[in-house]
Amino acid sequence: MKSIIILTATISLLLASSCVPLKRFNELEDRFQRSEVNNERLRLENELARTQNDLLSTRIKSLEDDTTRLGSQIRRLQLNYEQLQETYAQVTEYNRNLLEGKEEETRQILSRLQTIQEDLQQREDDLIASEKSMLEKQRNLDSLITVMGQKEQRLGELEAILSRQDSVVNALRNTVSDALLGFEGRGLSVELKHGKVYVSLDESLLFATGSTVVDPRGESALRELARVLEQNSDINVMIEGHTDDVPLRGGGAMKDNWDLSVLRATSVLRIIMKHGTIDPQRLTVAGRGEYMPLDPEKTAEARQKNRRTEIILTPKLDDLFRIIEQN
């Protein structure tokens, strides 16, 4: 999240100081947010699949093989242990019978008995070590399953947030369309693009040629939009002014199309704030000038399309970036 804020602030500073077109910024910001989401979801899915296929399957198979092998070994050790105990008892009994007058034979028997005892102790040690190894493998498997469960939970949260975001954007698009129904097709359009709602208003609906004063008809449309924004506090708003490529004529405070696009976007901002109680931190104004045309042709019709103001509505992604940062 911090990297997004720093990137946005840096690009905004560069654009403000050098008047570089913001088209690239809009695309980068858009792609960055979506790619962060998609990359995180793909990374978690790949990591989960890789962990499940490469680690869990291998660990479980290895543990099953080890358990089978250790179980067989334990059974053999237990059987040998019982046999050795029986032999030990027999040798002890035999030793008691031959103890008198048979010192050499007794010494050999005692030596054999010592060897049997040492072998029996070694087998007991091996049995204990095998049991400890199996318990350790079981603990590792339990820990692995716990980690995988946590990753599955984060993936589920991520998918739930994405689904909720899509639902919010679709609902917002319908709400905006309903509120502006009387203006659609008359210089206003509402579209859903890249997970955002775009409200585009032609120059003819908002401004006279070269003017930055909003027309009363355009103010009526902005009033309805302001009511929607007031009721949806989790939506951020970007207001972008666009012009055609015809150089601005005449003197005054405006020097070029950059100035015109910024001042028009600011005028729209003030109308929205006038008709709705909206946190200013949710609002951003940008002037695109002539550098983000809908139609690059040099015809009157193309230039008319390019003279517009776009209001871009984006749901807040705080929960999404919180999950990404935690990972």
Sequence and secondary structure as in RCSB ss.txt:
>XXXX:A:sequence
MKSIIILTATISLLLASSCVPLKRFNELEDRFQRSEVNNERLRLENELARTQNDLLSTRIKSLEDDTTRLGSQIR
RLQLNYEQLQETYAQVTEYNRNLLEGKEEETRQILSRLQTIQEDLQQREDDLIASEKSMLEKQRNLDSLITVMGQ
KEQRLGELEAILSRQDSVVNALRNTVSDALLGFEGRGLSVELKHGKVYVSLDESLLFATGSTVVDPRGESALREL
ARVLEQNSDINVMIEGHTDDVPLRGGGAMKDNWDLSVLRATSVLRIIMKHGTIDPQRLTVAGRGEYMPLDPEKTA
EARQKNRRTEIILTPKLDDLFRIIEQN
>XXXX:A:secstr
 HHHHHHHHHHHHHHHHH   SHHHHHHHHHHHHHHHHHHHHHHHHHHHHIIIIIIHHHHHHHHHHHHHHHHHHH
HHHHHHHHHHHHHHHHHHHHHHH TT HHHHHHHHHHHHHHHHHHHHHHHHHHHHHHHHHHHHHHHHHHHHHHHH
HHHHHHHHHHHHHHHHHHHHHHHHHHHHHTTTTBTTTEEEEEETTEEEEEEEHHHH  TT  S  HHHHHHHHHH
HHHHHH TTEEEEEEEE  SS   S SS  SHHHHHHHHHHHHHHHHHHSS   GGGEEEEEEETSS S  S SH
HHHHHHSEEEEEEEE  HHHHHHHHH 
